[in-house]
Amino acid sequence: MSFDGGVEDGDFDMLTPSQMVAKVERTVAEVKPGYGFILGTTSSPNTRSKLDERHHANYRAYVETAMRLAAYD
């Protein structure tokens, strides 16, 4: 069994990059133990034709934090 998701699509609109880092860290800490966790958004990524700097910064924070926490010990 696996769990997919953990970060709401709207978080990319509303959070600051530091809040996104905290959200990803909290989500991974809560759901990752025991294997089978796939970090993702709760729906498809934003479908806007143009993303603003907040979106770029939040996607960067999301991916960098996920990569830092990806390994299972």
C-alpha positions as CSV (number, residue, x, y, z in Angstrom):
1,M,0.0,0.0,0.0
2,S,1.2,3.5,-0.7
3,F,0.1,7.0,0.1
4,D,0.4,9.7,-2.6
5,G,0.0,13.4,-2.1
6,G,0.5,15.5,1.0
7,V,0.8,19.0,-0.4
8,E,-2.3,20.9,-1.5
9,D,-2.1,22.5,-5.0
10,G,-3.3,25.8,-3.4
11,D,-0.2,25.8,-1.1
12,F,1.8,26.9,-4.1
13,D,-0.4,30.0,-4.4
14,M,-0.6,30.9,-0.7
15,L,2.5,29.9,1.1
16,T,5.9,31.5,1.3
17,P,8.9,29.3,0.3
18,S,9.9,28.9,4.0
19,Q,6.3,27.8,4.8
20,M,6.5,25.4,1.9
21,V,9.7,23.9,3.3
22,A,8.0,23.5,6.7
23,K,4.9,21.9,5.0
24,V,7.0,19.3,3.1
25,E,9.1,18.5,6.2
26,R,6.0,18.1,8.3
27,T,4.2,15.9,5.7
28,V,7.2,13.7,5.2
29,A,7.7,13.3,8.9
30,E,4.1,12.2,9.4
31,V,3.7,9.9,6.4
32,K,7.1,8.6,5.3
33,P,7.8,6.1,8.1
34,G,7.1,2.5,7.0
35,Y,7.8,2.9,3.3
36,G,5.3,3.4,0.5
37,F,5.1,7.2,0.6
38,I,5.0,9.2,-2.7
39,L,5.2,12.9,-2.1
40,G,2.9,14.8,-4.5
41,T,0.3,17.5,-4.8
42,T,-3.3,16.7,-4.0
43,S,-4.2,17.5,-7.6
44,S,-2.3,18.1,-10.8
45,P,0.2,21.0,-10.7
46,N,-1.0,24.4,-11.6
47,T,-2.5,24.7,-15.0
48,R,-2.0,28.5,-15.4
49,S,-0.3,29.5,-18.6
50,K,2.1,31.7,-16.7
51,L,3.4,31.2,-13.1
52,D,4.6,34.1,-11.0
53,E,7.7,34.2,-8.9
54,R,5.9,32.9,-5.8
55,H,5.0,29.7,-7.8
56,H,8.6,29.3,-9.0
57,A,10.0,29.8,-5.6
58,N,7.5,27.4,-4.0
59,Y,8.1,24.7,-6.6
60,R,11.9,25.1,-6.1
61,A,11.4,24.8,-2.3
62,Y,9.1,21.8,-2.7
63,V,11.5,19.9,-4.9
64,E,14.7,20.8,-3.0
65,T,13.2,19.8,0.3
66,A,11.7,16.6,-1.1
67,M,15.1,15.6,-2.5
68,R,16.8,16.3,0.8
69,L,14.3,14.0,2.6
70,A,13.9,11.4,-0.1
71,A,16.1,8.5,1.1
72,Y,14.8,5.8,3.4
73,D,17.4,4.7,5.9
